[in-house]
Amino acid sequence: MNTIESIYVEDFNQNQIDLLKKYENKAILILIYNNQCLGCTGRAIPFAYNFQKEYKNLQVIGIHANFNSNLVTEEDIKSIFTIDELPFPIYIDKNHKVYDEFNSEGTPQWILITPKRELYRSIFGSQSGAQNRLSYALDQLCNV
């Protein structure tokens, strides 16, 4: 497995955050998505929220891949939710660097990282085949 040194994103105050330092020694499921992607907002985000509830030893993180130069605000991100608080931490991938770093095929892209910073799986999509593969991978990683 490939070891990942760092994953830099921005919070809503434009502070740079290394996700692997912030969520050290945890299994991490990253959802790389975009607010304009209907598959992301309609299927992937609810699916990610269910994983956050189901796997207590898993940290789910959303990363909004920004494909243009517009500043994305916390209000922009929250506009897709029916509640005022985020279901899991969400960060901004300015200039889609994380998206590119993981050779994402599009959005949503799921990245599963072990507590030892190893890339465990990278799965594209929100359809049932992708969801099933992701569920199996989470069962293997989180129930070891």
For each residue, the residues with C-beta under 8 A, 3 or more apart:
1: 114 118 119 120
2: 118 119
3: 116 117 118 119
4: 7 20 113 117 118 119
5: 20 117
6: 18 19 20 21
7: 4 18 19 20 30 98 101
8: 16 17 18 19 97 98
9: 16 17 19 63 91 92 93 94 98
10: 14 15 16 17 91 92 93 94
11: 14 15 17 91 92
12: 73 74 77 92
13:
14: 10 11
15: 10 11
16: 8 9 10
17: 8 9 10 11 22 91
18: 6 7 8 21 22
19: 6 7 8 9 22 23 28 30 61 91
20: 4 5 6 7 23 24 28 113 117
21: 6 18 24
22: 17 18 19
23: 19 20 26 28 59 61
24: 20 21
25: 115
26: 23 57 58 59 115
27: 55 57 58 59 112 113 114 115 141 142
28: 19 20 23 58 59 60 61 111 112 113
29: 48 51 58 59 60 61 110 111 112 113 138
30: 7 19 61 62 63 98 110 111 112 113
31: 40 44 45 48 60 61 62 63 108 109 110
32: 63 65 93 98 99 102 104 107 108 109 110 111
33: 37 40 41 44 45 62 63 64 65 107 108 109
34: 37 40 64 65 66 67 107
35: 40 41 64 72 76 77 79 80
36:
37: 33 34 40 41 44 107 108
38: 41 42
39: 42 43 44 107 108 125 126 127
40: 31 33 34 35 37 43 44 45 107 108 126
41: 33 35 37 38 44 45 80
42: 38 39 45 46 126
43: 39 40 46 47 108 126 127
44: 31 33 37 39 40 41 47 48 107 108 110 126
45: 31 33 40 41 42 48 49 62 80 87
46: 42 43 49 50
47: 43 44 50 51 126 131 134
48: 29 31 44 45 51 52 60 62 87 88
49: 45 46 52 53 60 87 88
50: 46 47 53 54
51: 29 47 48 54 55 58 60 138
52: 48 49 55 58 60 87 88
53: 49 50
54: 50 51
55: 27 51 52 58 138 142
56:
57: 26 27 142
58: 26 27 28 29 51 52 55 138 142
59: 23 26 27 28 29 88 89
60: 28 29 31 48 49 51 52 88
61: 19 23 28 29 30 31 88 89 90 91
62: 30 31 33 45 48 86 88 89 90 91
63: 9 30 31 32 33 90 91 92 93 98 99
64: 33 34 35 72 77 90 91 92 93
65: 32 33 34 93 96 98 99 104 107
66: 34 70 72 92 93 94 95 96
67: 34 96
68:
69:
70: 66
71:
72: 35 64 66 76 77 92
73: 12 76 77
74: 12 77 78
75: 78 79
76: 35 72 73 79
77: 12 35 64 72 73 74 80 86 90
78: 74 75 81 84 86
79: 35 75 76
80: 35 41 45 77
81: 78 84 86 87
82:
83: 87
84: 78 81
85:
86: 62 77 78 81 89 90
87: 45 48 49 52 81 83
88: 48 49 52 59 60 61 62
89: 59 61 62 86
90: 61 62 63 64 77 86
91: 9 10 11 17 19 61 62 63 64
92: 9 10 11 12 63 64 66 72
93: 9 10 32 63 64 65 66 96 97 98 99
94: 9 10 66 97
95: 66
96: 65 66 67 93 99 100
97: 8 93 94 100 101
98: 7 8 9 30 32 63 65 93 101 102
99: 32 63 65 93 96 102 104 107 109
100: 96 97 103 104
101: 7 97 98
102: 32 98 99 109 111 119 122
103: 100 122
104: 32 65 99 100 107 109 122 124
105: 109 124 125
106: 109 124 125
107: 32 33 34 37 39 40 44 65 99 104
108: 31 32 33 37 39 40 43 44 124 125 126
109: 31 32 33 99 102 104 105 106 122 123 124
110: 29 30 31 32 44 121 122 123 124 130 134
111: 28 29 30 32 102 119 121 122
112: 27 28 29 30 119 120 121 122 123 134 137 138 141
113: 4 20 27 28 29 30 117 118 119 120
114: 1 27 117 118 120 141
115: 25 26 27
116: 3
117: 3 4 5 20 113 114
118: 1 2 3 4 113 114
119: 1 2 3 4 102 111 112 113 122
120: 1 112 113 114 137 141
121: 110 111 112 133 134 137
122: 102 103 104 109 110 111 112 119
123: 109 110 112 130 133 134 137
124: 104 105 106 108 109 110 130
125: 39 105 106 108 129 130
126: 39 40 42 43 44 47 108 130 131
127: 39 43 130 131
128: 131 132
129: 125 132 133
130: 110 123 124 125 126 127 133 134
131: 47 126 127 128 134 135
132: 128 129 135 136
133: 121 123 129 130 136 137
134: 47 110 112 121 123 130 131 137 138
135: 131 132 138 139
136: 132 133 139 140
137: 112 120 121 123 133 134 140 141
138: 29 51 55 58 112 134 135 141 142
139: 135 136 142 143
140: 136 137 143 144
141: 27 112 114 120 137 138 144
142: 27 55 57 58 138 139
143: 139 140
144: 140 141
